[in-house]
């Protein structure tokens, strides 16, 4: 089957599942039909042996000596880390199991790599005698075909932990170079045919830290509770690359992300399948001399829970790195790095040379090595730490412009390069900020997935959404002039109905494919329009997709804020008109798109913001009406064990809204369930791409250019899921883990923005690509998360001392001085005092905290756009402004634009 046909089959199957989430394409997938006619080779019928270790129990098949079960010894007896329910379907050749190995090698003098896999053509392995520590062992060379090596595999116990060990021996008289060595780790992430309760009970997510000898794989229950399984290097098994097992026939889909393998060596792939792609780590190989042997081994251990992963690594003598705030480094704001290992550091090196500067600082009381990391050169950067025993650890950074510069560049790119103006446009899309193809340097005005060009749905609306949300942070008069035209001419009246019985309804796309009613030549002949995604006008006009409404509601809300709080930026309508439109859009979602409105919406937090503003403005009837319908939704979620449904069988976008409304209405059980689920798919690891990156793996199909099922790095879910995580952190300011995850997700919205301001759908994690997607896609939905949630967090950590996240902190005797570094400079949380400061207009340049008298001094920037600085202080902090200061009807401090400095005192 050629790639083009494969794509159309995939997209059709995805749509069938989208419209009927109960259906799983795997039921009748051609792979499973074909598999039935193939002979079983795994040898399940030959039985297995069971072994219990201190914390894990395993079953090893007699015939293949691969795992047929990997379970925690204590707790849920039915839970299995392996895809056990598919074992009998995956017992043929080419399906990978834990215990398999992939090897690419070449003999001395050869120029081409030869590939061998224990899964390709299975043969019964030769059982070897076990021992006190060796649970099961075998010569697996027979199942590796004509491989010139002798390969032994053993399952062992070391200190009560499970070890998977491979011994490779070169019995020939020629040296053999091993250029690729991969250990497949197919854990149970396949959710086919499962409802959410079953998936959360049975399935796991896994995320890598591709950090060489310090690397590890973490495997978490979907519900986020209970122990986390860690796979760590044990002997000669540095985590060099993370390779998708695309040749495993198990069909990938929106219910199955696919399996991966742990790459110890990757030189052969770097020279072939990945050629020309800059990898996370330098690709290596190993040379086996004649009659030489080398052993490679992984260790499987359990951490008590997700937040104890790093402590478990330390107990296993693994190097641990903690970045504060993380691994996205703005050029104007250094970050901290804390390293702990039982071996001394011998050397530090930077790649590319000069990309970072590393300054050693005083060790912490518990002997964490402390460094200041400064970004010197925009782009990816790698810090390699070599320890005295030869262990190497790599930490992966992304250097970006200042947060303010990134946001300004983005706003400029969106309103210039992505600005679409065409009075002759047949679909009513002008004027607008429209999708953009960065690779081809062109506006996307036609696409077979019509919403890309149709200014609605996520991939169509996200660009104009980002441009509008940017104005919340850094309003720009020139940009707003264009966006007002878009809102008044294109959004309200075309994307959204403004009259008739469909008033306030939001269509799925302005662009559609209906050649019979359009002039000849309207549609590009080079595009294949014979696909479900080429919606006809009737489908494009449908107002029943609730997910389209938050984008529009957010646009009206921004216009309200600009009209209400700034000088002469928006005068076309009074502020109350825009707020009413935001309210009416919120209600229309419930009334006109009721089916999908039962689910949490991406950007659903906008409805809570609208509710708060309705109450502040005294619009009590509207506020009560909105609260009532939102309570009904929240009570529905309260009745579900895992209220994260959507148009997809499993999703990571509804959690944002589910958490916030559950918290608002006091449904504490659901806030806890929601937060734990987020932490299960949103890791913190020393790698900018994965740190705080909420799981998503199908939206390159719906919102990308390179369309495939693939773990997306900093898709919009990162910044959206950061909203509940940081909200929870402000409720629990001692939980450093929450701050790390939440801030990293927030910064994910900026991590992939190019140096000239283009925001891509996400970053491709496959080592064959490792680059931004080529199209703007649904980027702006994530930027919304940064716009409403970004903030500076100032903490005193019990081990690491005073830290600022998105702030440049200096200690000056009793004073803690912080320069605010977010784009808006409008949100600050001083954790020690539970002080949450926000401005609805105006910028805070610096905050100084006196540790003795607890006073806080704020210095402000002045702006001609701001008639009054509007400052909110959370009452629970007990702080008030020193002296008599006027408050407006919203209980905000209304400060003269000339105000340069304020002192806050703690009064209770």
C-alpha positions in Angstrom: 0.0 0.0 0.0 1.5 3.4 -0.9 1.8 6.2 1.6 -0.9 8.3 0.1 -3.5 5.5 0.2 -2.4 4.7 3.8 -3.0 8.3 4.8 -6.6 8.4 3.4 -7.4 5.1 5.1 -6.1 6.4 8.4 -7.9 9.7 8.2 -11.2 8.0 7.3 -10.8 5.5 10.2 -10.0 8.3 12.5 -13.1 10.2 11.5 -15.3 7.1 12.0 -13.9 6.8 15.5 -14.3 10.5 16.1 -18.0 10.4 15.3 -18.5 7.2 17.2 -16.0 7.0 20.1 -17.2 3.6 21.2 -16.0 2.1 17.9 -12.4 1.1 17.6 -10.9 0.6 14.2 -8.8 -2.2 15.6 -11.9 -4.5 15.5 -11.9 -5.0 11.8 -8.5 -3.6 10.9 -6.8 -5.4 8.0 -3.8 -6.2 10.1 -5.8 -8.3 12.5 -7.5 -10.1 9.6 -4.2 -10.8 8.0 -2.7 -11.9 11.3 -5.3 -14.7 11.7 -3.9 -16.4 8.7 -0.3 -16.4 9.9 1.2 -19.1 12.2 1.6 -18.3 15.8 5.4 -18.2 16.6 5.6 -16.8 20.2 4.8 -20.2 21.8 2.2 -19.2 24.2 0.9 -22.7 24.2 4.2 -23.9 25.5 3.5 -22.3 28.8 5.5 -19.9 31.0 7.4 -19.6 34.3 6.5 -17.1 37.0 8.9 -15.3 39.3 8.3 -12.9 42.2 10.8 -10.3 43.1 10.6 -7.7 45.9 8.2 -5.4 44.1 7.5 -7.0 40.7 6.3 -10.3 39.4 6.9 -11.6 35.9 5.9 -14.4 33.6 8.5 -15.6 31.1 7.3 -17.6 28.1 9.1 -21.0 27.8 9.4 -20.8 24.0 10.6 -17.2 23.4 11.6 -16.2 27.0 9.9 -12.9 26.4 7.6 -11.5 29.0 4.0 -12.4 29.0 3.3 -10.5 32.2 5.0 -7.7 34.2 3.0 -6.7 37.3 3.5 -5.0 40.6 3.7 -7.6 43.4 1.4 -5.6 45.6 -1.8 -3.8 44.9 -4.1 -4.4 41.9 -3.7 -8.1 41.0 -5.3 -7.6 37.6 -3.0 -4.8 36.5 -0.2 -5.6 34.0 2.4 -3.3 32.4 2.4 -5.4 29.3 -0.4 -5.3 26.7 -1.6 -8.6 28.1 -5.1 -8.5 26.6 -3.5 -8.4 23.1 -1.0 -11.2 23.7 -2.9 -13.8 21.8 -3.4 -11.4 18.9 0.3 -10.4 18.9 1.8 -13.9 19.0 3.0 -13.8 15.4 6.2 -12.7 13.8 7.2 -9.0 13.8 5.2 -8.1 16.9 7.6 -6.9 19.6 7.6 -8.0 23.2 9.6 -7.1 26.3 12.8 -9.1 26.0 13.3 -8.6 22.2 16.3 -6.9 20.8 17.1 -5.1 17.5 20.7 -5.0 16.3 22.3 -3.4 13.3 25.9 -4.3 12.5 28.6 -4.5 9.9 31.7 -6.6 9.7 35.1 -5.1 9.3 35.4 -3.9 5.7 31.7 -3.8 5.0 30.0 -0.5 4.1 26.4 -1.4 4.7 24.6 -2.1 7.9 22.8 -5.4 8.3 19.7 -5.4 10.5 18.6 -8.3 12.8 15.6 -8.5 15.1 14.5 -11.2 17.5 10.9 -10.5 16.4 11.2 -11.0 12.7 11.3 -14.8 12.3 10.9 -16.4 15.7 12.5 -19.6 16.6 12.5 -21.4 19.9 15.4 -20.1 22.0 18.0 -22.4 23.6 17.3 -22.4 27.3 20.3 -22.0 29.6 20.7 -23.1 33.2 19.4 -20.6 35.7 21.0 -19.8 39.0 20.3 -18.2 42.3 20.2 -14.7 40.7 19.4 -15.7 37.1 15.6 -16.4 36.9 15.7 -17.4 33.2 18.3 -17.4 30.5 18.6 -18.4 26.9 20.8 -18.3 23.8 18.5 -16.3 21.5 20.8 -16.4 18.5 18.5 -18.9 16.7 15.7 -16.2 16.5 18.1 -13.6 15.1 18.6 -15.5 11.8 22.1 -15.5 10.4 23.5 -13.0 12.8 27.3 -13.4 13.1 27.1 -12.8 16.9 26.1 -15.1 19.7 23.4 -13.4 21.8 22.4 -14.5 25.3 19.6 -13.0 27.2 18.8 -13.4 30.9 16.2 -12.2 33.4 17.9 -11.7 36.7 17.3 -10.4 40.2 19.7 -7.8 41.7 18.9 -6.7 45.1 15.3 -7.7 44.6 14.9 -5.7 41.4 14.4 -7.0 37.8 17.3 -7.0 35.4 17.1 -7.6 31.6 20.5 -8.5 30.4 21.9 -9.2 26.9 25.4 -10.6 26.3 26.7 -10.1 22.8 29.7 -12.2 21.8 31.7 -12.0 18.5 32.8 -15.6 17.8 34.3 -14.7 14.4 37.9 -13.6 13.5 36.7 -10.2 12.3 35.8 -7.1 14.3 32.1 -6.3 14.2 30.7 -2.8 14.7 27.3 -2.7 16.4 25.8 0.5 15.0 22.3 0.2 16.4 21.2 -1.6 19.5 17.6 -1.2 20.6 15.5 -2.8 23.3 11.8 -2.7 22.6 9.7 -1.7 25.6 6.0 -2.3 24.5 4.1 -1.3 27.6 0.3 -1.3 27.8 -0.7 2.0 26.2 -3.2 0.5 23.8 -6.7 1.7 24.6 -8.5 -0.1 21.8 -12.1 -1.0 22.6 -11.9 0.5 26.1 -14.0 3.1 27.8 -12.4 5.6 30.0 -12.9 3.6 33.2 -11.2 0.6 31.6 -8.4 2.6 30.1 -7.6 4.3 33.4 -7.6 1.0 35.3 -5.6 -1.0 32.7 -3.4 1.4 30.7 -0.2 3.3 31.1 1.6 6.2 29.6 5.4 6.3 29.2 7.8 9.2 28.7 11.5 9.2 28.2 14.4 11.1 29.6 16.8 10.7 26.7 19.8 11.5 28.9 22.4 8.9 28.1 23.6 7.1 31.3 21.3 9.2 33.4 18.3 8.5 31.2 15.2 6.6 32.1 11.8 5.7 31.0 8.9 6.5 33.4 5.7 4.4 33.1 2.6 5.9 34.8 -0.9 4.6 35.4 -3.4 6.8 33.4 -5.1 7.8 36.7 -1.8 9.0 38.0 -2.0 7.1 41.3 0.1 4.3 42.7 3.6 3.4 41.8 5.5 4.5 38.7 7.6 1.9 36.9 11.1 3.1 36.0 13.4 1.6 33.4 17.0 2.7 34.1 20.4 1.8 32.8 22.1 -1.0 34.6 25.2 -1.8 32.5 26.4 -0.2 29.3 22.8 0.9 28.5 22.8 4.7 28.2 19.5 6.1 26.8 20.8 7.5 23.5 17.7 7.7 21.4 14.0 6.8 21.6 12.8 5.1 18.5 9.2 4.4 17.5 8.7 0.8 16.5 7.0 1.6 13.2 7.5 -2.0 11.9 5.4 -3.5 14.7 2.2 -4.3 12.9 -0.1 -3.3 15.8 -2.2 -0.6 14.1 -1.7 2.9 15.5 -4.6 5.2 15.9 -6.2 7.7 18.3 -6.5 4.9 20.8 -2.9 3.7 20.3 0.2 5.9 20.1 2.5 3.0 19.2 5.4 1.3 20.9 9.0 2.5 21.2 12.4 1.1 21.8 15.3 2.2 24.1 18.3 2.9 21.8 21.7 2.2 23.4 23.5 2.8 20.1 22.1 4.6 17.1 24.9 5.3 14.6 23.5 3.0 12.0 20.1 4.8 12.0 21.8 8.2 12.1 23.6 7.3 8.9 20.5 5.9 7.2 16.9 6.4 8.2 17.7 9.5 10.3 20.3 10.9 8.0 20.7 14.7 8.1 18.6 15.1 11.2 20.3 16.5 14.3 19.7 14.0 17.1 19.2 14.7 20.8 22.5 12.9 21.5 25.6 12.1 19.4 25.0 8.8 17.8 27.4 6.1 18.9 28.4 2.5 18.1 30.4 -0.2 19.9 33.2 -2.4 18.4 33.4 -6.1 19.3 36.8 -7.5 18.6 37.1 -11.2 17.7 36.1 -13.4 20.6 35.1 -10.3 22.6 31.9 -10.1 24.6 30.0 -7.1 26.0 27.0 -7.0 28.3 24.1 -4.5 28.1 21.4 -4.4 30.8 18.4 -2.5 31.9 16.9 -2.4 35.4 13.2 -2.2 36.3 12.3 -0.5 39.6 9.2 0.9 41.2 8.9 4.5 42.5 6.2 4.8 45.2 4.5 7.5 43.1 5.1 10.0 40.3 6.5 12.7 42.7 9.0 10.2 44.1 10.6 9.3 40.8 13.7 11.5 41.4 14.2 10.2 44.9 14.0 6.6 43.6 16.6 7.4 41.0 18.9 8.7 43.7 18.4 5.6 45.7 19.5 3.6 42.7 22.6 5.7 42.3 21.4 7.4 39.1 22.4 11.1 38.5 19.4 13.4 39.0 19.0 16.9 37.5 16.5 19.5 38.5 16.1 22.6 36.5 14.6 25.7 38.0 12.5 26.8 36.3 13.3 24.3 33.6 15.0 23.8 30.3 13.5 26.5 28.1 16.0 29.4 28.6 15.1 33.0 27.6 18.1 35.0 26.4 17.5 37.6 29.1 16.9 35.3 32.0 19.3 32.6 33.3 18.0 29.5 34.9 19.3 27.3 37.7 20.4 23.7 37.5 20.8 21.3 40.4 22.7 18.1 40.0 23.1 15.2 42.5 25.1 11.9 42.0 27.2 9.7 44.2 30.1 10.3 41.8 32.0 13.6 41.4 31.7 15.7 38.2 34.7 15.5 36.0 33.8 17.7 33.1 31.0 19.8 31.5 30.7 20.5 27.8 28.2 22.4 25.7 26.9 21.7 22.2 26.8 23.7 20.0 29.9 25.4 21.4 29.0 28.7 23.0 25.2 28.1 23.0 25.1 28.2 26.8 27.3 29.5 29.6 27.5 27.5 32.8 28.6 29.1 36.0 29.2 27.0 39.1 27.6 28.3 42.3 27.7 27.2 45.9 26.5 23.6 46.7 23.3 23.3 48.6 23.2 22.0 52.2 22.5 18.4 51.0 25.3 18.6 48.4 23.4 19.3 45.3 25.7 20.9 42.8 24.3 24.3 41.7 24.9 26.0 38.4 23.6 29.1 36.6 22.8 28.4 33.0 22.6 31.3 30.6 21.4 31.1 27.1 23.9 32.6 24.6 22.6 31.5 21.2 19.0 30.9 20.0 18.0 27.3 19.4 18.6 23.8 20.8 21.5 23.2 23.1 22.9 20.2 25.0 24.9 20.1 28.3 26.9 17.0 28.8 28.1 16.1 32.3 30.8 13.5 32.6 31.3 12.0 36.0 34.6 10.6 37.4 33.5 7.0 36.7 32.9 7.8 33.0 29.1 8.1 33.3 27.7 10.7 30.9 24.5 12.7 31.4 23.0 14.9 28.8 20.5 17.7 29.6 18.6 19.2 26.7 17.8 23.0 26.6 16.0 25.3 24.2 17.3 28.8 24.2 14.6 31.3 23.1 14.3 35.1 23.0 13.0 36.9 26.0 9.3 36.0 26.7 8.4 39.5 25.7 10.3 39.3 22.4 8.8 35.9 21.5 5.3 37.2 22.1 5.9 40.4 20.2 7.5 38.5 17.3 4.5 36.1 17.3 2.1 39.0 17.2 3.9 40.7 14.3 4.2 37.5 12.3 0.5 36.7 12.7 -0.7 40.2 11.7 1.6 40.7 8.8 2.9 37.4 7.2 -0.3 35.5 8.2 -2.7 38.4 7.4 -5.1 37.6 4.6 -6.9 40.3 2.7 -8.7 39.5 -0.5 -11.9 41.3 -1.4 -12.6 38.6 -4.0 -12.5 35.7 -1.6 -15.5 33.5 -2.4 -15.7 32.1 1.1 -15.9 35.4 3.1 -12.6 34.9 4.9 -11.2 38.4 4.4 -9.9 40.1 6.4 -8.3 37.6 8.7 -5.3 36.0 10.3 -5.2 32.7 8.4 -3.2 29.4 8.6 0.3 29.5 7.3 2.6 26.9 5.7 6.1 27.9 7.0 7.9 25.4 4.8 6.3 26.7 1.6 6.1 30.3 2.8 2.5 30.7 1.9 -0.9 31.3 3.3 -3.1 28.2 3.5 -6.2 29.2 1.5 -7.0 25.7 0.3 -6.6 22.3 2.0 -8.3 19.0 1.7 -8.8 19.2 5.5 -11.0 22.2 4.9 -11.0 23.7 8.4 -7.2 24.5 8.0 -8.3 27.1 5.5 -11.7 27.8 7.0 -10.9 30.0 10.1 -12.7 27.6 12.5 -12.0 24.4 14.3 -8.7 24.4 16.1 -6.4 24.3 13.1 -8.4 27.1 11.3 -9.2 29.3 14.3 -5.9 29.0 16.2 -3.9 31.6 14.3 -6.4 34.4 14.7 -7.0 33.3 18.3 -3.3 33.6 19.0 -3.2 37.1 17.4 -6.1 38.2 19.6 -4.8 36.6 22.8 -1.5 38.3 22.3 -3.2 41.6 22.9 -4.1 40.6 26.5 -0.3 40.5 27.2 1.1 43.2 25.0 -1.5 45.3 23.3 -0.3 46.8 20.1 -2.3 49.6 18.4 -1.4 48.6 14.8 -2.2 44.9 15.4 -5.4 45.7 17.1 -6.5 47.9 14.2 -6.4 44.9 12.0 -7.9 42.5 14.5 -10.9 44.8 15.0 -11.6 44.6 11.3 -11.4 40.8 11.6 -13.7 40.6 14.5 -16.3 43.1 13.1 -16.2 42.0 9.5 -15.3 38.3 9.5 -15.7 36.7 12.9 -19.0 38.2 13.9 -21.4 37.6 11.1 -19.5 34.9 9.2 -17.7 32.5 11.5 -20.4 33.3 14.0 -24.0 34.0 13.1 -25.2 37.4 14.2 -28.9 37.2 13.4 -31.7 34.7 12.8 -32.5 31.5 14.7 -28.8 30.5 14.6 -27.6 33.7 16.2 -24.4 33.2 18.1 -23.9 29.8 16.5 -20.3 29.1 15.3 -19.7 27.3 12.1 -17.2 24.5 11.5 -15.5 26.2 8.6 -15.9 29.1 6.1 -14.0 27.2 3.5 -15.7 24.1 2.0 -15.5 21.9 -1.1 -18.6 22.1 -3.3 -17.4 22.4 -6.9 -20.9 22.1 -8.4 -21.9 25.5 -7.0 -18.6 27.4 -7.3 -17.1 28.9 -10.4 -14.8 26.7 -12.5 -11.2 26.9 -11.2 -12.2 27.7 -7.7 -10.4 24.6 -6.3 -6.8 23.6 -6.9 -6.7 20.6 -9.1 -3.5 19.3 -7.5 -5.4 18.6 -4.2 -7.1 15.3 -3.8 -10.6 16.3 -2.6 -12.0 12.8 -2.5 -11.8 12.5 1.3 -14.2 12.9 4.2 -12.3 16.0 5.4 -13.2 18.0 2.3 -16.5 19.1 3.9 -19.3 20.3 1.6 -21.0 23.5 2.6 -23.7 21.8 4.6 -21.1 20.2 6.9 -18.9 23.3 7.0 -22.0 25.3 8.1 -22.8 23.0 11.0 -22.9 24.8 14.3 -23.1 21.7 16.5 -19.4 21.4 17.4 -19.0 22.9 20.8 -15.2 23.1 20.6 -15.4 26.0 18.1 -17.2 28.2 20.6 -14.4 28.9 23.2 -12.2 30.5 20.4 -15.0 33.0 19.6 -15.9 33.6 23.2 -12.2 34.4 23.9 -12.1 36.9 21.0 -15.1 38.8 22.3 -13.7 38.7 25.9 -10.4 40.2 24.7 -12.2 42.9 22.9 -14.2 43.6 26.1 -11.0 43.9 28.1 -9.3 46.2 25.6 -12.3 48.4 25.4 -12.7 48.5 29.2 -9.2 48.9 30.5 -7.2 50.8 27.8 -7.1 54.2 26.2 -8.8 54.4 22.8 -7.8 50.9 21.6 -11.4 49.7 20.9 -14.1 52.3 20.3 -16.2 50.6 17.6 -18.6 49.2 20.3 -18.9 49.8 24.0 -17.2 47.3 26.3 -20.5 45.9 27.4 -21.4 44.9 23.9 -18.3 42.7 23.6 -18.9 41.2 27.1 -22.5 40.4 26.1 -21.3 38.7 23.0 -18.9 36.6 25.0 -21.7 35.7 27.4 -24.1 34.9 24.5 -21.4 32.7 22.8 -21.0 30.8 26.0 -24.7 30.2 26.3 -25.0 29.3 22.6 -22.4 26.5 23.0 -24.7 24.9 25.5 -27.9 25.5 23.5 -26.7 24.9 20.0 -24.0 22.3 20.5 -25.3 20.3 23.4 -23.8 16.9 22.6 -20.2 17.9 22.7 -20.8 20.5 25.3 -21.2 17.7 27.8 -17.4 17.4 27.6 -14.7 19.7 28.9 -13.6 22.1 26.2 -10.1 23.2 25.3 -9.9 26.9 26.4 -13.0 26.2 28.5 -11.4 28.3 31.2 -12.5 31.3 29.2 -16.1 30.7 30.4 -15.0 31.1 34.0 -13.2 34.3 33.1 -16.3 35.6 31.5 -18.4 34.6 34.5 -16.1 36.5 36.8 -16.3 39.6 34.6 -20.1 39.4 34.4 -20.2 39.4 38.2 -17.7 42.2 38.5 -19.7 44.4 36.1 -22.9 43.8 38.1 -24.5 41.8 35.3 -26.0 39.4 37.9 -28.8 37.9 35.8 -26.4 36.9 33.1 -23.8 35.7 35.6 -26.5 33.5 37.3 -27.6 32.1 34.0 -24.1 31.2 32.9 -23.2 29.7 36.3 -26.4 27.6 36.3 -25.6 25.9 33.0 -22.0 25.4 34.0 -23.0 23.9 37.3 -25.2 21.4 35.4 -22.2 20.4 33.3 -20.0 20.1 36.4 -22.5 18.0 38.2 -22.5 15.6 35.2 -18.7 15.4 35.5 -19.1 14.8 39.2 -21.0 11.7 38.5 -18.2 10.2 36.3 -15.2 8.4 37.6 -13.0 10.0 34.9 -14.8 13.0 33.4 -12.4 13.5 30.5 -14.4 12.4 27.6 -14.5 14.3 24.3 -15.1 13.7 20.6 -12.0 11.4 21.0 -12.0 8.2 23.0 -9.3 9.6 25.3 -8.2 13.2 25.4 -6.0 15.6 27.2 -7.8 18.9 26.6 -11.0 18.7 28.7 -9.1 18.5 31.9 -8.4 22.2 31.9 -12.1 23.1 32.1 -13.2 20.1 34.2 -10.7 21.0 36.9 -11.6 24.7 37.1 -15.4 24.2 37.3 -15.0 21.3 39.7 -12.8 23.6 41.9 -15.2 26.5 41.5 -18.2 24.4 42.7 -16.3 22.7 45.4 -16.2 19.2 43.8 -12.9 18.5 45.4 -12.8 14.8 44.5 -13.0 15.6 40.8 -10.3 18.3 41.0 -8.0 15.7 42.6 -8.9 13.0 40.0 -8.3 15.5 37.2 -5.0 16.8 38.5 -3.7 13.3 39.0 -4.6 12.4 35.5 -2.8 15.4 34.2 0.4 14.6 36.1 0.3 11.1 34.6 0.7 12.4 31.1 2.6 15.6 31.8 6.1 14.7 33.0 9.0 16.7 34.4 12.3 15.5 32.9 15.6 17.3 32.0 14.6 17.8 28.4 12.9 20.9 27.1 10.8 18.9 24.6 9.2 16.5 27.1 9.3 18.7 30.3 5.8 19.8 30.9 4.7 18.4 27.6 1.1 17.2 27.9 0.5 14.0 25.9 -1.0 14.3 22.5 -0.3 12.0 19.5 -3.0 12.4 16.9 -3.3 16.1 16.2 -0.7 16.1 13.5 -3.5 14.3 11.6 -6.0 17.0 12.3 -3.8 20.1 12.7 -0.4 19.3 11.2 1.3 19.2 7.8 3.4 16.1 8.3 0.4 13.9 9.1 1.0 10.9 11.3 0.3 9.4 14.8 3.2 10.6 16.8 4.0 11.9 20.3 3.8 15.7 19.8 6.1 17.9 21.8 4.4 21.0 23.2 1.2 20.7 21.4 -1.4 23.0 22.7 -2.2 20.7 25.6 1.0 21.7 27.4 0.0 25.3 28.1 -3.7 24.4 28.6 -3.0 21.7 31.2 -0.6 24.2 32.9 -3.7 26.2 33.9 -5.0 23.6 36.4 -1.5 22.6 37.5 -0.5 26.2 38.4 -3.9 26.9 39.9 -3.4 23.9 42.2 0.2 25.1 43.0 -1.1 28.5 44.2 -3.4 26.5 46.5 -0.5 24.4 47.7 2.6 26.6 47.5 4.8 24.0 49.2 4.4 21.5 46.3 7.5 22.2 44.2 6.7 19.4 41.8 3.5 21.2 40.7 5.3 24.4 40.1 7.9 22.7 37.9 5.4 20.9 35.8 3.0 23.8 35.5 5.6 26.4 34.6 7.2 24.0 32.0 3.8 23.5 30.4 3.2 27.2 30.3 6.6 27.8 28.6 5.7 25.1 26.1 3.6 27.7 24.3 6.8 29.6 23.6 9.3 26.8 23.1 8.6 26.1 19.5 8.1 29.6 18.2 10.7 30.3 15.5 13.2 33.2 15.6 11.0 35.2 13.3 7.8 34.6 15.2 6.0 31.6 13.5 4.1 29.4 15.9 3.9 25.7 14.7 1.4 23.1 15.5 4.0 21.2 17.6 7.5 19.6 17.4 7.9 16.2 15.9 9.4 13.7 18.3 10.4 11.0 15.9 14.1 10.9 15.5 13.7 10.8 11.7 12.4 14.4 12.0 13.0 16.2 15.3 11.7 19.5 13.9 8.7 21.8 14.1 5.7 20.9 12.0 5.5 22.9 8.9 2.1 24.5 9.4 0.6 26.8 12.0 -2.2 24.3 12.8 -3.7 24.5 16.2 -0.8 26.4 17.9 -2.9 29.3 19.1 -5.0 27.2 21.4 -1.9 26.6 23.5 -0.9 30.3 23.3 -4.2 31.1 24.8 -3.0 29.1 27.9 0.1 31.3 28.1 -1.9 34.5 27.6 -4.3 33.8 30.6 -1.9 31.9 32.8 1.7 33.0 32.5 3.2 34.4 35.6 6.3 34.9 37.7 6.6 32.6 40.7 8.9 33.5 43.6 9.7 30.8 46.1 12.0 29.9 48.9 12.8 26.2 48.5 14.0 24.4 51.6 17.0 22.9 49.7 17.6 25.2 46.7 16.9 28.5 48.4 15.3 31.5 46.7 14.2 30.9 43.1 12.2 32.8 40.6 10.3 31.2 37.7 10.0 33.7 34.9 11.9 36.2 37.0 15.5 37.3 37.5 16.2 37.1 41.2 18.9 38.6 43.3 19.4 38.5 47.0 20.5 41.7 48.6 20.9 41.2 52.4 17.3 40.9 53.7 15.8 41.9 50.3 14.8 39.6 47.6 14.7 41.6 44.3 13.0 40.1 41.3 12.9 41.5 37.8 9.6 40.3 36.2 10.3 38.5 32.9 6.9 37.3 31.6 5.6 38.9 28.5 2.8 40.8 30.3 4.7 41.4 33.6 1.2 41.3 35.0 1.0 38.2 37.3 3.3 37.5 40.3 3.0 34.9 43.0 5.1 35.3 46.2 4.7 31.8 47.6 6.0 32.5 51.1 3.2 35.0 51.7 0.6 33.5 49.5 0.6 36.8 47.7 -1.0 36.7 44.2 -0.7 40.0 42.3 -2.3 40.6 38.9 -2.8 43.6 36.8 -5.7 44.0 34.4 -3.7 46.8 32.8 -0.2 47.9 33.5 3.2 46.3 33.9 5.1 45.5 37.1 8.8 45.9 36.4 10.2 44.6 39.7 9.1 43.2 43.0 11.3 43.5 46.2 10.4 41.5 49.2 11.9 42.3 52.6 12.3 39.1 54.7 12.3 40.9 58.0 9.2 43.2 57.9 7.5 41.3 55.0 7.0 44.5 53.0 6.7 44.3 49.2 7.8 47.1 46.9 6.5 47.2 43.4 8.0 49.2 40.6 5.8 49.8 37.5 6.5 50.5 33.8 4.6 53.4 32.3 2.6 53.1 29.1 0.6 55.6 27.1 -2.0 52.9 26.4 -2.9 52.6 30.1 -5.3 55.2 31.6 -4.9 53.6 35.0 -2.8 50.7 36.4 -5.4 48.2 37.6 -3.9 46.1 40.4 -5.5 43.1 42.1 -4.2 41.7 45.4 -5.7 38.5 46.7 -7.4 39.2 50.1 -6.1 35.9 51.6 -2.6 37.2 51.5 -3.4 40.0 54.1 -1.5 42.6 52.1 -2.7 46.1 51.4 -1.1 49.1 49.7 0.5 51.5 52.2 -1.3 54.8 52.4 -4.7 55.8 51.0 -5.2 54.4 47.6 -8.4 54.4 45.6 -10.2 51.2 44.7 -12.6 50.9 41.8 -16.0 49.0 42.0 -14.2 45.8 41.2 -12.1 46.2 44.4 -9.0 46.7 42.3 -6.5 49.4 43.1 -6.8 52.0 40.5 -3.4 53.7 40.2 -2.3 56.7 38.3 -0.4 55.8 35.1 2.4 57.9 36.5 2.7 55.6 39.6 6.3 54.3 39.6 6.5 52.7 43.1 4.2 51.2 45.6 4.7 49.6 49.0 2.6 46.7 50.2 2.3 45.9 53.9 0.9 42.8 55.5 -1.9 43.9 57.8 -3.1 40.5 59.0 
